[in-house]
Amino acid sequence: MQPNKTRANLWMDLGLVAFLIGLDVVARLVPHAPGFMPVAASALFAGRMVRIPGLGFVVPIAAMGLSALALGPDDWRISFIVALAISLPALVGMVTRRWNGIPATIAIMVPCSLAFFANSNFAVWAFSGIYSLDFAGLTQCYVAALPFLQNTLAGDLFWTAVLFGGAWAIQNRAALAGRAR
């Protein structure tokens, strides 16, 4: 690959990463339904789209860290587990780059959403002090979190559609413009 093209690709990737981080931070700071955020979808998108694999992990971790500066920190153990869980879509995106189409993308995002729900609420149960550290407390924690699950799934799928659909529309803008005439 030519050096100028390599440099241009790097700048495109860095621009995409900055855009996704900005989107995620703003979405976390403005009023929204609990759990309805683009962070997991942008991690999946970055994992699939950026050419330097490590940049996919930068998106969710930087977005969560920067927004935590404004929102205030949680218990570090909870924050650490949430950061790992919200980074899973970036890893899955890297591994599944060749999977194309809407069904494949949904099949990737839904398990990531469920894994985030399971891991983040396990961390809340284990480290928040809100629930008893027994099976009854764990059950109570997951039951209390069920309303967040529907918002998380809906938000992850909505934002995945927005990001991947937007990329598709940008790549096919000439064909779409021709149809409008």
N, C-alpha and C positions, 0 to 999 in steps of 0.2 A: 504494500500500500504506500502511496506517496506521502511524504512528510506533511505537506499542507492539508491533505485530506484527513490524515490521522489527527492533526491538530484541530481541524474543523469538527471532526467527530467528537473529540474530547470536549470541546466547548459546547457542542450540542447536548452531550450527556450532562455536563455540569449545569447547563441552563435548565434542562428538564428536572434534574435533582433539586435545584433551587426553587423552581416553580412548584414541584410537589411538596417540598418542605413548607413553603409559604402557604399553599392551599391547606395543608394539614394544620398548621399553627392557627391560621385564621379560623378554620372550622372548629377547632377546639375552644377558641376564645369567644366566638360569637354565640348567642343563645341557640341551642339546638336540642332536639330530643335526646335524652340520655342514650349513649351508645351509637347514635346515628352520625358517624364520622367517616371521613375518607382515608384514614391512616392505613388500614389494612389493604384497601384497594390500591392506594398509591404505592405501598410496599410491593404488592404483586405486580403492578404496572412497571415499577422501576426494575424489579427482578427480571422481568421479561424483556424490557426495552433497552436498558443501558448496556453499553458494550464492555464496561469494566465491572465485573461481578460485584466487587465490594461496595460499589456505590449504591446498590440496591438496599443494603443494610443501613446506609447512612440516612436514607429518607425517613423511616419510622423512628429511628433512635434520635436523630436530630430534632425531628418534629415534636416528639414527646418531651425531650429535654428542654427545648426552647419554650414550649408552651407551659411547662412546669415552672419556669422562671416567673411567669405571670400568674399562674394558678396557685402556686405554692406546692411544695413537695409533699409527697406521701411518705410513708415508712419506706426506707431505702430497699428493704427486702421485697416489698410489694412492687415498687417501681422497677426493680431489677427483673422480676418475673414477668411483669407486664411488658417491659421492653423486649425480652426474649420472645414472648408470645406474639407480640405485634410484629416482630421481625420474621416470623415463620413464613408469611406470604412471600417475602422477598426471596427466601431460600427456595420455596416451592416454585416461584416464578422462574428462577434460574434453571432449575432442574427440568421444568416443563416447557421450555422455550419453543419447542417444536410442536406442541399441542395447539392446534388451531381450532377456531370456531367457538360459538357461544356455548354449546353444551359442555365442551372441555373446560372452558373458563369457569363456568358455574360449578362444575365438578371439582375444580381446584379451590374456589373461594369458599364454598360451604364448609368443607372440613376445616379450613383455616379459621373460619368464624367460630366453629364449634370448639376447636382446640383453644382459641383465645378465651372463650367463655369458661371452659373447664380449668385452664391454668390460672387465669386472673382471679377467678372466684376461689380457687384453692388457696391462692396466696392471701386473699382477704381473710379467709377462714383461719389460716395458719398464723397470720401475723398481725391482724388488726386488733385483736382482743375483744371483738364484738361478740364472737360466738364461742361456745364451749368447745374445747379441743377433743371432741369425741365424735362418734358417728352421727349422733343427733344434731350436734352443732354444724357439722359438715352438710348434712341434709338441709338443715334450716338455712344455711348460707346459700346453697344452690336454689332452693325454692324461692327465697327472697330475691334472687337475681334473675329469675325467669322473665320478668318484664323487660329486662335489659337484653335478653337473648333475641327476642323478636326485633328489637331496634337494631341490634348489632348485625343480624342477618340481613335485614332490610337495607340498612345503611351500606354494608359491604357490597351487596349486590347492586344497589343503586349507583354507588360511586364507581364500581367496577364497570358498569354499563356506560357511565359518563366518560370515564377515562379511555377505555378501549374503543367505545363508539366514537368519541372525539378524534382519537388517533386514526381510526378507519376513515372518518369523514375528511380529515386533512389529507390523508394519502390518496383519497379518491375524489378530491374536490373538482378536478377537471371533468371527470365522468359525470359527477352530480350536476355540475353547472350545465353540461350539455343536455341533460334530461330536462332541465328547467325551461329550456327555450321552446 
